[in-house]
Amino acid sequence: QVQLVESGGGLVQPGGSLRLSCAASGNIFRRNYMAWYRQAPGKQREWVATITTTGSTGYSNSVKGRFTISSDNAKNTAYLQMNNLKPEDTAVYYCKLNNVAGDYWGQGIQVTVSS
């Protein structure tokens, strides 16, 4: 089994920044990529960003230019630096790890952008 623990969420004012972390542990075997998703109240979960083990990244249009995904492969940890946050970024953010066994999800962490 693989366990994922997110941290770094909280309340921030519009225009502010937060950095999320996702630490993976357990039977991590042949990891392919890690990703961040989010789910706002009343909406479906949506993809935010992905980083592969080789460092390739991808972003949704809604966060491109404001969010940066990175990882420390030695620590099996992924990060999401979120800048210029907007109220519409308010959501529960989930970390996902994909390996040869399938997908693993964290429990999620709340990010609230409000004045």
C-alpha positions in Angstrom: 0.0 0.0 0.0 1.0 3.6 -0.6 0.1 6.4 1.8 -0.1 10.1 0.8 -0.2 12.9 3.3 -0.9 16.5 2.1 0.1 19.5 4.1 0.4 23.3 3.8 -3.2 24.3 3.2 -5.1 27.0 4.9 -6.7 30.4 4.6 -5.1 33.1 2.4 -6.2 36.4 1.0 -6.6 36.9 -2.7 -3.3 37.5 -4.4 -1.5 35.5 -1.7 0.5 32.4 -1.9 0.6 28.9 -0.4 2.8 25.9 -0.9 1.2 22.4 -0.6 3.3 19.3 0.0 2.5 15.7 -0.6 4.6 13.1 1.1 4.4 9.5 -0.1 5.3 6.4 1.9 4.8 2.7 1.8 5.2 0.3 -1.0 6.2 2.9 -3.7 7.3 0.9 -6.7 8.0 2.2 -10.2 6.3 5.5 -9.7 5.2 7.1 -12.9 3.9 10.5 -11.9 2.4 12.5 -9.1 -0.4 15.0 -9.6 -2.6 17.5 -7.9 -6.4 17.7 -8.2 -9.0 19.9 -6.5 -12.6 19.8 -5.8 -14.7 22.9 -5.0 -18.0 22.7 -3.2 -20.7 21.4 -5.5 -18.3 20.7 -8.4 -16.5 17.7 -9.8 -12.9 17.0 -8.9 -10.6 18.5 -11.5 -7.0 18.0 -12.5 -4.6 20.8 -11.6 -1.1 19.7 -12.4 1.2 16.7 -13.0 4.9 15.9 -12.7 6.5 12.8 -14.0 9.6 11.1 -12.5 11.6 12.6 -15.3 10.5 16.1 -14.4 8.0 16.7 -17.2 5.1 18.9 -16.0 1.6 19.8 -17.2 -1.0 22.3 -15.9 -4.6 23.0 -16.4 -5.4 26.3 -18.1 -7.0 27.7 -15.0 -3.7 27.6 -13.0 -1.0 27.9 -15.7 1.4 30.7 -15.0 0.3 30.9 -11.3 1.0 27.4 -10.0 4.2 25.4 -10.1 4.5 21.7 -9.4 7.8 20.2 -8.4 9.1 17.1 -6.7 11.9 15.6 -4.7 12.2 12.1 -6.0 14.6 11.0 -3.2 11.9 12.0 -0.6 8.9 10.8 -2.7 7.4 14.2 -2.1 5.6 16.5 -4.5 4.9 20.2 -4.0 2.5 22.7 -5.5 3.5 26.4 -5.2 0.4 28.5 -5.7 0.8 32.2 -6.3 -1.6 35.0 -7.1 -4.4 32.9 -5.6 -8.0 33.8 -6.5 -11.3 33.0 -4.7 -12.1 30.5 -7.4 -9.0 28.5 -6.3 -10.9 27.7 -3.1 -11.2 23.9 -2.9 -10.0 20.7 -1.3 -6.7 19.8 -2.9 -5.8 16.1 -3.4 -2.5 14.5 -4.2 -2.4 11.5 -6.5 0.5 9.0 -7.1 0.5 6.7 -10.0 2.6 3.6 -10.3 2.5 0.2 -11.9 -0.2 -0.9 -9.3 -2.5 2.0 -10.1 -3.6 5.3 -8.5 -3.3 6.3 -4.9 -4.9 9.4 -3.3 -4.4 11.5 -0.3 -7.2 12.5 2.0 -7.1 16.1 0.8 -6.4 19.5 2.3 -8.5 22.6 2.4 -7.4 25.8 0.6 -9.6 28.8 1.1 -8.9 32.1 -0.7 -11.0 34.9 0.9 -10.6 38.4 2.2 
